[in-house]
Each structure stands twice: as C-alpha cells, then as structure tokens.
Amino acid sequence: MEKKFFRCNVCNDVHYGNAGPETCPTCQQKDAYVEIDTKEAQKVMGL
Ligand SMILES: [Zn+2]
C-alpha cells in the first residue's frame, strides 16, 4: 500500500503512513487527520 501524508486539522501535525492515526498523538483529537498531497505536507512542515 502506498504511503501518504495526513494532517491533523486541529493542530496541523503531519503523519506519513498508510492511514492517519485514529487519535492524534499531539492534541488527542479523534478522526482529525485528513489526507494531503506532498506539496502541502512540505508547506506545513516548512520545507
Ligand atoms: Zn492534532
């Protein structure tokens, strides 16, 4: 399965993997991760 970028829509934490975490490890929000493209991921991470 191809890995993708996901971003928490509450705290902007970026996760790279097959799926977004069920619960955000940073802000504890459930189902907060939305899929984003590589370009947006780099932007969020300040690259
Ligand atoms: Zn979060």
mmCIF file of the protein (N, C-alpha, C, O) and its ligand, coordinates in Angstrom:
data_MODEL
# 
_entry.id   MODEL 
# 
loop_
_entity.id 
_entity.type 
_entity.pdbx_number_of_molecules 
1 polymer     1 
2 non-polymer 1 
# 
_entity_poly.entity_id                      1 
_entity_poly.type                           'polypeptide(L)' 
_entity_poly.nstd_linkage                   no 
_entity_poly.nstd_monomer                   no 
_entity_poly.pdbx_seq_one_letter_code       MEKKFFRCNVCNDVHYGNAGPETCPTCQQKDAYVEIDTKEAQKVMGL 
_entity_poly.pdbx_seq_one_letter_code_can   MEKKFFRCNVCNDVHYGNAGPETCPTCQQKDAYVEIDTKEAQKVMGL 
_entity_poly.pdbx_strand_id                 A 
# 
loop_
_entity_poly_seq.entity_id 
_entity_poly_seq.num 
_entity_poly_seq.mon_id 
_entity_poly_seq.hetero 
1 1  MET n 
1 2  GLU n 
1 3  LYS n 
1 4  LYS n 
1 5  PHE n 
1 6  PHE n 
1 7  ARG n 
1 8  CYS n 
1 9  ASN n 
1 10 VAL n 
1 11 CYS n 
1 12 ASN n 
1 13 ASP n 
1 14 VAL n 
1 15 HIS n 
1 16 TYR n 
1 17 GLY n 
1 18 ASN n 
1 19 ALA n 
1 20 GLY n 
1 21 PRO n 
1 22 GLU n 
1 23 THR n 
1 24 CYS n 
1 25 PRO n 
1 26 THR n 
1 27 CYS n 
1 28 GLN n 
1 29 GLN n 
1 30 LYS n 
1 31 ASP n 
1 32 ALA n 
1 33 TYR n 
1 34 VAL n 
1 35 GLU n 
1 36 ILE n 
1 37 ASP n 
1 38 THR n 
1 39 LYS n 
1 40 GLU n 
1 41 ALA n 
1 42 GLN n 
1 43 LYS n 
1 44 VAL n 
1 45 MET n 
1 46 GLY n 
1 47 LEU n 
# 
loop_
_struct_asym.id 
_struct_asym.entity_id 
A 1 
B 2 
# 
loop_
_chem_comp.id 
_chem_comp.type 
_chem_comp.mon_nstd_flag 
ALA 'L-peptide linking' y 
ARG 'L-peptide linking' y 
ASN 'L-peptide linking' y 
ASP 'L-peptide linking' y 
CYS 'L-peptide linking' y 
GLN 'L-peptide linking' y 
GLU 'L-peptide linking' y 
GLY 'peptide linking'   y 
HIS 'L-peptide linking' y 
ILE 'L-peptide linking' y 
LEU 'L-peptide linking' y 
LYS 'L-peptide linking' y 
MET 'L-peptide linking' y 
PHE 'L-peptide linking' y 
PRO 'L-peptide linking' y 
THR 'L-peptide linking' y 
TYR 'L-peptide linking' y 
VAL 'L-peptide linking' y 
ZN  non-polymer         . 
# 
_pdbx_entity_nonpoly.entity_id   2 
_pdbx_entity_nonpoly.name        ? 
_pdbx_entity_nonpoly.comp_id     ZN 
# 
_pdbx_nonpoly_scheme.asym_id         B 
_pdbx_nonpoly_scheme.entity_id       2 
_pdbx_nonpoly_scheme.mon_id          ZN 
_pdbx_nonpoly_scheme.ndb_seq_num     1 
_pdbx_nonpoly_scheme.pdb_seq_num     101 
_pdbx_nonpoly_scheme.auth_seq_num    101 
_pdbx_nonpoly_scheme.pdb_mon_id      ZN 
_pdbx_nonpoly_scheme.auth_mon_id     ZN 
_pdbx_nonpoly_scheme.pdb_strand_id   A 
_pdbx_nonpoly_scheme.pdb_ins_code    . 
# 
loop_
_atom_site.group_PDB 
_atom_site.id 
_atom_site.type_symbol 
_atom_site.label_atom_id 
_atom_site.label_alt_id 
_atom_site.label_comp_id 
_atom_site.label_asym_id 
_atom_site.label_entity_id 
_atom_site.label_seq_id 
_atom_site.pdbx_PDB_ins_code 
_atom_site.Cartn_x 
_atom_site.Cartn_y 
_atom_site.Cartn_z 
_atom_site.occupancy 
_atom_site.B_iso_or_equiv 
_atom_site.pdbx_formal_charge 
_atom_site.auth_seq_id 
_atom_site.auth_comp_id 
_atom_site.auth_asym_id 
_atom_site.auth_atom_id 
_atom_site.pdbx_PDB_model_num 
ATOM   1   N  N  . MET A 1 1  ? 0.847   -1.196 0.000  1.00 0.00 ? 1   MET A N  1 
ATOM   2   C  CA . MET A 1 1  ? 0.000   0.000  0.000  1.00 0.00 ? 1   MET A CA 1 
ATOM   3   C  C  . MET A 1 1  ? 0.886   1.250  0.000  1.00 0.00 ? 1   MET A C  1 
ATOM   4   O  O  . MET A 1 1  ? 1.858   1.337  0.751  1.00 0.00 ? 1   MET A O  1 
ATOM   5   N  N  . GLU A 1 2  ? 0.546   2.176  -0.821 1.00 0.00 ? 2   GLU A N  1 
ATOM   6   C  CA . GLU A 1 2  ? 1.338   3.402  -0.948 1.00 0.00 ? 2   GLU A CA 1 
ATOM   7   C  C  . GLU A 1 2  ? 1.149   4.303  0.254  1.00 0.00 ? 2   GLU A C  1 
ATOM   8   O  O  . GLU A 1 2  ? 0.028   4.521  0.714  1.00 0.00 ? 2   GLU A O  1 
ATOM   9   N  N  . LYS A 1 3  ? 2.262   4.828  0.762  1.00 0.00 ? 3   LYS A N  1 
ATOM   10  C  CA . LYS A 1 3  ? 2.161   5.711  1.913  1.00 0.00 ? 3   LYS A CA 1 
ATOM   11  C  C  . LYS A 1 3  ? 1.798   7.128  1.481  1.00 0.00 ? 3   LYS A C  1 
ATOM   12  O  O  . LYS A 1 3  ? 2.186   7.597  0.411  1.00 0.00 ? 3   LYS A O  1 
ATOM   13  N  N  . LYS A 1 4  ? 1.055   7.778  2.336  1.00 0.00 ? 4   LYS A N  1 
ATOM   14  C  CA . LYS A 1 4  ? 0.579   9.122  2.030  1.00 0.00 ? 4   LYS A CA 1 
ATOM   15  C  C  . LYS A 1 4  ? 0.778   10.028 3.231  1.00 0.00 ? 4   LYS A C  1 
ATOM   16  O  O  . LYS A 1 4  ? 1.089   9.582  4.336  1.00 0.00 ? 4   LYS A O  1 
ATOM   17  N  N  . PHE A 1 5  ? 0.592   11.304 2.981  1.00 0.00 ? 5   PHE A N  1 
ATOM   18  C  CA . PHE A 1 5  ? 0.685   12.286 4.068  1.00 0.00 ? 5   PHE A CA 1 
ATOM   19  C  C  . PHE A 1 5  ? -0.706  12.591 4.587  1.00 0.00 ? 5   PHE A C  1 
ATOM   20  O  O  . PHE A 1 5  ? -1.676  12.685 3.834  1.00 0.00 ? 5   PHE A O  1 
ATOM   21  N  N  . PHE A 1 6  ? -0.768  12.743 5.896  1.00 0.00 ? 6   PHE A N  1 
ATOM   22  C  CA . PHE A 1 6  ? -2.016  13.128 6.541  1.00 0.00 ? 6   PHE A CA 1 
ATOM   23  C  C  . PHE A 1 6  ? -1.722  14.280 7.493  1.00 0.00 ? 6   PHE A C  1 
ATOM   24  O  O  . PHE A 1 6  ? -0.646  14.365 8.086  1.00 0.00 ? 6   PHE A O  1 
ATOM   25  N  N  . ARG A 1 7  ? -2.695  15.153 7.620  1.00 0.00 ? 7   ARG A N  1 
ATOM   26  C  CA . ARG A 1 7  ? -2.514  16.306 8.507  1.00 0.00 ? 7   ARG A CA 1 
ATOM   27  C  C  . ARG A 1 7  ? -3.678  16.402 9.489  1.00 0.00 ? 7   ARG A C  1 
ATOM   28  O  O  . ARG A 1 7  ? -4.843  16.258 9.117  1.00 0.00 ? 7   ARG A O  1 
ATOM   29  N  N  . CYS A 1 8  ? -3.334  16.648 10.744 1.00 0.00 ? 8   CYS A N  1 
ATOM   30  C  CA . CYS A 1 8  ? -4.369  16.856 11.757 1.00 0.00 ? 8   CYS A CA 1 
ATOM   31  C  C  . CYS A 1 8  ? -4.992  18.226 11.515 1.00 0.00 ? 8   CYS A C  1 
ATOM   32  O  O  . CYS A 1 8  ? -4.280  19.230 11.462 1.00 0.00 ? 8   CYS A O  1 
ATOM   33  N  N  . ASN A 1 9  ? -6.301  18.276 11.369 1.00 0.00 ? 9   ASN A N  1 
ATOM   34  C  CA . ASN A 1 9  ? -6.939  19.561 11.085 1.00 0.00 ? 9   ASN A CA 1 
ATOM   35  C  C  . ASN A 1 9  ? -7.153  20.389 12.341 1.00 0.00 ? 9   ASN A C  1 
ATOM   36  O  O  . ASN A 1 9  ? -7.725  21.477 12.283 1.00 0.00 ? 9   ASN A O  1 
ATOM   37  N  N  . VAL A 1 10 ? -6.692  19.875 13.480 1.00 0.00 ? 10  VAL A N  1 
ATOM   38  C  CA . VAL A 1 10 ? -6.779  20.646 14.725 1.00 0.00 ? 10  VAL A CA 1 
ATOM   39  C  C  . VAL A 1 10 ? -5.436  21.307 15.039 1.00 0.00 ? 10  VAL A C  1 
ATOM   40  O  O  . VAL A 1 10 ? -5.377  22.509 15.296 1.00 0.00 ? 10  VAL A O  1 
ATOM   41  N  N  . CYS A 1 11 ? -4.349  20.510 15.018 1.00 0.00 ? 11  CYS A N  1 
ATOM   42  C  CA . CYS A 1 11 ? -3.055  21.057 15.432 1.00 0.00 ? 11  CYS A CA 1 
ATOM   43  C  C  . CYS A 1 11 ? -2.014  21.066 14.316 1.00 0.00 ? 11  CYS A C  1 
ATOM   44  O  O  . CYS A 1 11 ? -0.867  21.449 14.547 1.00 0.00 ? 11  CYS A O  1 
ATOM   45  N  N  . ASN A 1 12 ? -2.405  20.644 13.091 1.00 0.00 ? 12  ASN A N  1 
ATOM   46  C  CA . ASN A 1 12 ? -1.512  20.647 11.930 1.00 0.00 ? 12  ASN A CA 1 
ATOM   47  C  C  . ASN A 1 12 ? -0.346  19.671 12.037 1.00 0.00 ? 12  ASN A C  1 
ATOM   48  O  O  . ASN A 1 12 ? 0.649   19.831 11.331 1.00 0.00 ? 12  ASN A O  1 
ATOM   49  N  N  . ASP A 1 13 ? -0.444  18.684 12.886 1.00 0.00 ? 13  ASP A N  1 
ATOM   50  C  CA . ASP A 1 13 ? 0.573   17.652 12.968 1.00 0.00 ? 13  ASP A CA 1 
ATOM   51  C  C  . ASP A 1 13 ? 0.531   16.831 11.677 1.00 0.00 ? 13  ASP A C  1 
ATOM   52  O  O  . ASP A 1 13 ? -0.545  16.471 11.199 1.00 0.00 ? 13  ASP A O  1 
ATOM   53  N  N  . VAL A 1 14 ? 1.699   16.540 11.120 1.00 0.00 ? 14  VAL A N  1 
ATOM   54  C  CA . VAL A 1 14 ? 1.747   15.768 9.873  1.00 0.00 ? 14  VAL A CA 1 
ATOM   55  C  C  . VAL A 1 14 ? 2.191   14.341 10.158 1.00 0.00 ? 14  VAL A C  1 
ATOM   56  O  O  . VAL A 1 14 ? 3.160   14.103 10.879 1.00 0.00 ? 14  VAL A O  1 
ATOM   57  N  N  . HIS A 1 15 ? 1.454   13.393 9.571  1.00 0.00 ? 15  HIS A N  1 
ATOM   58  C  CA . HIS A 1 15 ? 1.753   11.976 9.726  1.00 0.00 ? 15  HIS A CA 1 
ATOM   59  C  C  . HIS A 1 15 ? 1.958   11.371 8.350  1.00 0.00 ? 15  HIS A C  1 
ATOM   60  O  O  . HIS A 1 15 ? 1.219   11.675 7.413  1.00 0.00 ? 15  HIS A O  1 
ATOM   61  N  N  . TYR A 1 16 ? 2.973   10.507 8.227  1.00 0.00 ? 16  TYR A N  1 
ATOM   62  C  CA . TYR A 1 16 ? 3.239   9.838  6.960  1.00 0.00 ? 16  TYR A CA 1 
ATOM   63  C  C  . TYR A 1 16 ? 3.055   8.344  7.158  1.00 0.00 ? 16  TYR A C  1 
ATOM   64  O  O  . TYR A 1 16 ? 3.716   7.737  8.002  1.00 0.00 ? 16  TYR A O  1 
ATOM   65  N  N  . GLY A 1 17 ? 2.157   7.751  6.381  1.00 0.00 ? 17  GLY A N  1 
ATOM   66  C  CA . GLY A 1 17 ? 1.909   6.321  6.538  1.00 0.00 ? 17  GLY A CA 1 
ATOM   67  C  C  . GLY A 1 17 ? 0.749   5.873  5.671  1.00 0.00 ? 17  GLY A C  1 
ATOM   68  O  O  . GLY A 1 17 ? 0.304   6.596  4.780  1.00 0.00 ? 17  GLY A O  1 
ATOM   69  N  N  . ASN A 1 18 ? 0.268   4.672  5.944  1.00 0.00 ? 18  ASN A N  1 
ATOM   70  C  CA . ASN A 1 18 ? -0.823  4.120  5.146  1.00 0.00 ? 18  ASN A CA 1 
ATOM   71  C  C  . ASN A 1 18 ? -2.161  4.771  5.483  1.00 0.00 ? 18  ASN A C  1 
ATOM   72  O  O  . ASN A 1 18 ? -3.052  4.852  4.636  1.00 0.00 ? 18  ASN A O  1 
ATOM   73  N  N  . ALA A 1 19 ? -2.294  5.229  6.714  1.00 0.00 ? 19  ALA A N  1 
ATOM   74  C  CA . ALA A 1 19 ? -3.529  5.869  7.140  1.00 0.00 ? 19  ALA A CA 1 
ATOM   75  C  C  . ALA A 1 19 ? -3.224  6.834  8.266  1.00 0.00 ? 19  ALA A C  1 
ATOM   76  O  O  . ALA A 1 19 ? -2.207  6.709  8.948  1.00 0.00 ? 19  ALA A O  1 
ATOM   77  N  N  . GLY A 1 20 ? -4.101  7.787  8.455  1.00 0.00 ? 20  GLY A N  1 
ATOM   78  C  CA . GLY A 1 20 ? -3.907  8.725  9.552  1.00 0.00 ? 20  GLY A CA 1 
ATOM   79  C  C  . GLY A 1 20 ? -4.189  8.038  10.877 1.00 0.00 ? 20  GLY A C  1 
ATOM   80  O  O  . GLY A 1 20 ? -5.013  7.126  10.945 1.00 0.00 ? 20  GLY A O  1 
ATOM   81  N  N  . PRO A 1 21 ? -3.508  8.472  11.928 1.00 0.00 ? 21  PRO A N  1 
ATOM   82  C  CA . PRO A 1 21 ? -3.766  7.897  13.256 1.00 0.00 ? 21  PRO A CA 1 
ATOM   83  C  C  . PRO A 1 21 ? -5.229  8.092  13.655 1.00 0.00 ? 21  PRO A C  1 
ATOM   84  O  O  . PRO A 1 21 ? -5.851  9.099  13.319 1.00 0.00 ? 21  PRO A O  1 
ATOM   85  N  N  . GLU A 1 22 ? -5.757  7.114  14.373 1.00 0.00 ? 22  GLU A N  1 
ATOM   86  C  CA . GLU A 1 22 ? -7.155  7.223  14.802 1.00 0.00 ? 22  GLU A CA 1 
ATOM   87  C  C  . GLU A 1 22 ? -7.308  8.388  15.779 1.00 0.00 ? 22  GLU A C  1 
ATOM   88  O  O  . GLU A 1 22 ? -8.279  9.143  15.735 1.00 0.00 ? 22  GLU A O  1 
ATOM   89  N  N  . THR A 1 23 ? -6.321  8.506  16.657 1.00 0.00 ? 23  THR A N  1 
ATOM   90  C  CA . THR A 1 23 ? -6.306  9.623  17.605 1.00 0.00 ? 23  THR A CA 1 
ATOM   91  C  C  . THR A 1 23 ? -4.999  10.380 17.432 1.00 0.00 ? 23  THR A C  1 
ATOM   92  O  O  . THR A 1 23 ? -3.930  9.772  17.382 1.00 0.00 ? 23  THR A O  1 
ATOM   93  N  N  . CYS A 1 24 ? -5.077  11.685 17.342 1.00 0.00 ? 24  CYS A N  1 
ATOM   94  C  CA . CYS A 1 24 ? -3.876  12.490 17.169 1.00 0.00 ? 24  CYS A CA 1 
ATOM   95  C  C  . CYS A 1 24 ? -2.994  12.400 18.416 1.00 0.00 ? 24  CYS A C  1 
ATOM   96  O  O  . CYS A 1 24 ? -3.467  12.661 19.523 1.00 0.00 ? 24  CYS A O  1 
ATOM   97  N  N  . PRO A 1 25 ? -1.720  12.033 18.252 1.00 0.00 ? 25  PRO A N  1 
ATOM   98  C  CA . PRO A 1 25 ? -0.835  11.909 19.405 1.00 0.00 ? 25  PRO A CA 1 
ATOM   99  C  C  . PRO A 1 25 ? -0.486  13.252 20.034 1.00 0.00 ? 25  PRO A C  1 
ATOM   100 O  O  . PRO A 1 25 ? -0.032  13.309 21.177 1.00 0.00 ? 25  PRO A O  1 
ATOM   101 N  N  . THR A 1 26 ? -0.696  14.316 19.298 1.00 0.00 ? 26  THR A N  1 
ATOM   102 C  CA . THR A 1 26 ? -0.331  15.640 19.792 1.00 0.00 ? 26  THR A CA 1 
ATOM   103 C  C  . THR A 1 26 ? -1.478  16.329 20.526 1.00 0.00 ? 26  THR A C  1 
ATOM   104 O  O  . THR A 1 26 ? -1.291  16.863 21.620 1.00 0.00 ? 26  THR A O  1 
ATOM   105 N  N  . CYS A 1 27 ? -2.653  16.316 19.927 1.00 0.00 ? 27  CYS A N  1 
ATOM   106 C  CA . CYS A 1 27 ? -3.772  17.045 20.536 1.00 0.00 ? 27  CYS A CA 1 
ATOM   107 C  C  . CYS A 1 27 ? -4.908  16.130 21.016 1.00 0.00 ? 27  CYS A C  1 
ATOM   108 O  O  . CYS A 1 27 ? -5.920  16.601 21.537 1.00 0.00 ? 27  CYS A O  1 
ATOM   109 N  N  . GLN A 1 28 ? -4.722  14.808 20.830 1.00 0.00 ? 28  GLN A N  1 
ATOM   110 C  CA . GLN A 1 28 ? -5.679  13.802 21.321 1.00 0.00 ? 28  GLN A CA 1 
ATOM   111 C  C  . GLN A 1 28 ? -7.040  13.841 20.623 1.00 0.00 ? 28  GLN A C  1 
ATOM   112 O  O  . GLN A 1 28 ? -7.984  13.195 21.080 1.00 0.00 ? 28  GLN A O  1 
ATOM   113 N  N  . GLN A 1 29 ? -7.152  14.588 19.526 1.00 0.00 ? 29  GLN A N  1 
ATOM   114 C  CA . GLN A 1 29 ? -8.428  14.658 18.805 1.00 0.00 ? 29  GLN A CA 1 
ATOM   115 C  C  . GLN A 1 29 ? -8.630  13.371 18.005 1.00 0.00 ? 29  GLN A C  1 
ATOM   116 O  O  . GLN A 1 29 ? -7.695  12.889 17.365 1.00 0.00 ? 29  GLN A O  1 
ATOM   117 N  N  . LYS A 1 30 ? -9.824  12.818 18.036 1.00 0.00 ? 30  LYS A N  1 
ATOM   118 C  CA . LYS A 1 30 ? -10.112 11.611 17.257 1.00 0.00 ? 30  LYS A CA 1 
ATOM   119 C  C  . LYS A 1 30 ? -10.566 11.969 15.846 1.00 0.00 ? 30  LYS A C  1 
ATOM   120 O  O  . LYS A 1 30 ? -11.255 12.966 15.631 1.00 0.00 ? 30  LYS A O  1 
ATOM   121 N  N  . ASP A 1 31 ? -10.163 11.128 14.886 1.00 0.00 ? 31  ASP A N  1 
ATOM   122 C  CA . ASP A 1 31 ? -10.560 11.277 13.475 1.00 0.00 ? 31  ASP A CA 1 
ATOM   123 C  C  . ASP A 1 31 ? -10.291 12.678 12.940 1.00 0.00 ? 31  ASP A C  1 
ATOM   124 O  O  . ASP A 1 31 ? -11.100 13.228 12.192 1.00 0.00 ? 31  ASP A O  1 
ATOM   125 N  N  . ALA A 1 32 ? -9.159  13.251 13.323 1.00 0.00 ? 32  ALA A N  1 
ATOM   126 C  CA . ALA A 1 32 ? -8.853  14.619 12.912 1.00 0.00 ? 32  ALA A CA 1 
ATOM   127 C  C  . ALA A 1 32 ? -7.974  14.656 11.668 1.00 0.00 ? 32  ALA A C  1 
ATOM   128 O  O  . ALA A 1 32 ? -7.776  15.723 11.088 1.00 0.00 ? 32  ALA A O  1 
ATOM   129 N  N  . TYR A 1 33 ? -7.445  13.512 11.250 1.00 0.00 ? 33  TYR A N  1 
ATOM   130 C  CA . TYR A 1 33 ? -6.478  13.518 10.150 1.00 0.00 ? 33  TYR A CA 1 
ATOM   131 C  C  . TYR A 1 33 ? -7.147  13.508 8.790  1.00 0.00 ? 33  TYR A C  1 
ATOM   132 O  O  . TYR A 1 33 ? -8.050  12.713 8.527  1.00 0.00 ? 33  TYR A O  1 
ATOM   133 N  N  . VAL A 1 34 ? -6.688  14.406 7.930  1.00 0.00 ? 34  VAL A N  1 
ATOM   134 C  CA . VAL A 1 34 ? -7.163  14.444 6.556  1.00 0.00 ? 34  VAL A CA 1 
ATOM   135 C  C  . VAL A 1 34 ? -5.960  14.221 5.636  1.00 0.00 ? 34  VAL A C  1 
ATOM   136 O  O  . VAL A 1 34 ? -4.844  14.644 5.936  1.00 0.00 ? 34  VAL A O  1 
ATOM   137 N  N  . GLU A 1 35 ? -6.213  13.547 4.511  1.00 0.00 ? 35  GLU A N  1 
ATOM   138 C  CA . GLU A 1 35 ? -5.135  13.282 3.573  1.00 0.00 ? 35  GLU A CA 1 
ATOM   139 C  C  . GLU A 1 35 ? -4.738  14.561 2.845  1.00 0.00 ? 35  GLU A C  1 
ATOM   140 O  O  . GLU A 1 35 ? -5.588  15.346 2.426  1.00 0.00 ? 35  GLU A O  1 
ATOM   141 N  N  . ILE A 1 36 ? -3.418  14.756 2.702  1.00 0.00 ? 36  ILE A N  1 
ATOM   142 C  CA . ILE A 1 36 ? -2.927  15.921 1.961  1.00 0.00 ? 36  ILE A CA 1 
ATOM   143 C  C  . ILE A 1 36 ? -1.890  15.448 0.948  1.00 0.00 ? 36  ILE A C  1 
ATOM   144 O  O  . ILE A 1 36 ? -1.364  14.342 1.071  1.00 0.00 ? 36  ILE A O  1 
ATOM   145 N  N  . ASP A 1 37 ? -1.594  16.274 -0.048 1.00 0.00 ? 37  ASP A N  1 
ATOM   146 C  CA . ASP A 1 37 ? -0.583  15.880 -1.017 1.00 0.00 ? 37  ASP A CA 1 
ATOM   147 C  C  . ASP A 1 37 ? 0.808   16.287 -0.525 1.00 0.00 ? 37  ASP A C  1 
ATOM   148 O  O  . ASP A 1 37 ? 0.941   17.029 0.448  1.00 0.00 ? 37  ASP A O  1 
ATOM   149 N  N  . THR A 1 38 ? 1.829   15.793 -1.206 1.00 0.00 ? 38  THR A N  1 
ATOM   150 C  CA . THR A 1 38 ? 3.210   16.010 -0.776 1.00 0.00 ? 38  THR A CA 1 
ATOM   151 C  C  . THR A 1 38 ? 3.552   17.485 -0.696 1.00 0.00 ? 38  THR A C  1 
ATOM   152 O  O  . THR A 1 38 ? 4.244   17.928 0.221  1.00 0.00 ? 38  THR A O  1 
ATOM   153 N  N  . LYS A 1 39 ? 3.059   18.238 -1.665 1.00 0.00 ? 39  LYS A N  1 
ATOM   154 C  CA . LYS A 1 39 ? 3.330   19.667 -1.715 1.00 0.00 ? 39  LYS A CA 1 
ATOM   155 C  C  . LYS A 1 39 ? 2.826   20.377 -0.454 1.00 0.00 ? 39  LYS A C  1 
ATOM   156 O  O  . LYS A 1 39 ? 3.523   21.192 0.150  1.00 0.00 ? 39  LYS A O  1 
ATOM   157 N  N  . GLU A 1 40 ? 1.593   20.038 -0.085 1.00 0.00 ? 40  GLU A N  1 
ATOM   158 C  CA . GLU A 1 40 ? 1.016   20.660 1.101  1.00 0.00 ? 40  GLU A CA 1 
ATOM   159 C  C  . GLU A 1 40 ? 1.752   20.200 2.360  1.00 0.00 ? 40  GLU A C  1 
ATOM   160 O  O  . GLU A 1 40 ? 1.952   20.984 3.288  1.00 0.00 ? 40  GLU A O  1 
ATOM   161 N  N  . ALA A 1 41 ? 2.151   18.933 2.391  1.00 0.00 ? 41  ALA A N  1 
ATOM   162 C  CA . ALA A 1 41 ? 2.878   18.396 3.543  1.00 0.00 ? 41  ALA A CA 1 
ATOM   163 C  C  . ALA A 1 41 ? 4.181   19.161 3.741  1.00 0.00 ? 41  ALA A C  1 
ATOM   164 O  O  . ALA A 1 41 ? 4.531   19.505 4.870  1.00 0.00 ? 41  ALA A O  1 
ATOM   165 N  N  . GLN A 1 42 ? 4.901   19.430 2.656  1.00 0.00 ? 42  GLN A N  1 
ATOM   166 C  CA . GLN A 1 42 ? 6.163   20.146 2.735  1.00 0.00 ? 42  GLN A CA 1 
ATOM   167 C  C  . GLN A 1 42 ? 5.946   21.580 3.221  1.00 0.00 ? 42  GLN A C  1 
ATOM   168 O  O  . GLN A 1 42 ? 6.752   22.141 3.963  1.00 0.00 ? 42  GLN A O  1 
ATOM   169 N  N  . LYS A 1 43 ? 4.828   22.146 2.773  1.00 0.00 ? 43  LYS A N  1 
ATOM   170 C  CA . LYS A 1 43 ? 4.483   23.506 3.166  1.00 0.00 ? 43  LYS A CA 1 
ATOM   171 C  C  . LYS A 1 43 ? 4.193   23.576 4.665  1.00 0.00 ? 43  LYS A C  1 
ATOM   172 O  O  . LYS A 1 43 ? 4.666   24.471 5.365  1.00 0.00 ? 43  LYS A O  1 
ATOM   173 N  N  . VAL A 1 44 ? 3.409   22.614 5.139  1.00 0.00 ? 44  VAL A N  1 
ATOM   174 C  CA . VAL A 1 44 ? 3.036   22.555 6.558  1.00 0.00 ? 44  VAL A CA 1 
ATOM   175 C  C  . VAL A 1 44 ? 4.280   22.353 7.413  1.00 0.00 ? 44  VAL A C  1 
ATOM   176 O  O  . VAL A 1 44 ? 4.402   22.928 8.494  1.00 0.00 ? 44  VAL A O  1 
ATOM   177 N  N  . MET A 1 45 ? 5.218   21.515 6.910  1.00 0.00 ? 45  MET A N  1 
ATOM   178 C  CA . MET A 1 45 ? 6.427   21.219 7.674  1.00 0.00 ? 45  MET A CA 1 
ATOM   179 C  C  . MET A 1 45 ? 7.510   22.274 7.495  1.00 0.00 ? 45  MET A C  1 
ATOM   180 O  O  . MET A 1 45 ? 8.577   22.198 8.105  1.00 0.00 ? 45  MET A O  1 
ATOM   181 N  N  . GLY A 1 46 ? 7.219   23.262 6.647  1.00 0.00 ? 46  GLY A N  1 
ATOM   182 C  CA . GLY A 1 46 ? 8.156   24.358 6.460  1.00 0.00 ? 46  GLY A CA 1 
ATOM   183 C  C  . GLY A 1 46 ? 9.369   24.018 5.601  1.00 0.00 ? 46  GLY A C  1 
ATOM   184 O  O  . GLY A 1 46 ? 10.444  24.592 5.776  1.00 0.00 ? 46  GLY A O  1 
ATOM   185 N  N  . LEU A 1 47 ? 9.190   23.083 4.676  1.00 0.00 ? 47  LEU A N  1 
ATOM   186 C  CA . LEU A 1 47 ? 10.313  22.691 3.788  1.00 0.00 ? 47  LEU A CA 1 
ATOM   187 C  C  . LEU A 1 47 ? 10.297  23.499 2.496  1.00 0.00 ? 47  LEU A C  1 
ATOM   188 O  O  . LEU A 1 47 ? 11.157  23.307 1.637  1.00 0.00 ? 47  LEU A O  1 
HETATM 189 ZN ZN . ZN  B 2 .  ? -3.736  17.076 16.353 1.00 0.00 2 101 ZN  A ZN 1 
# 
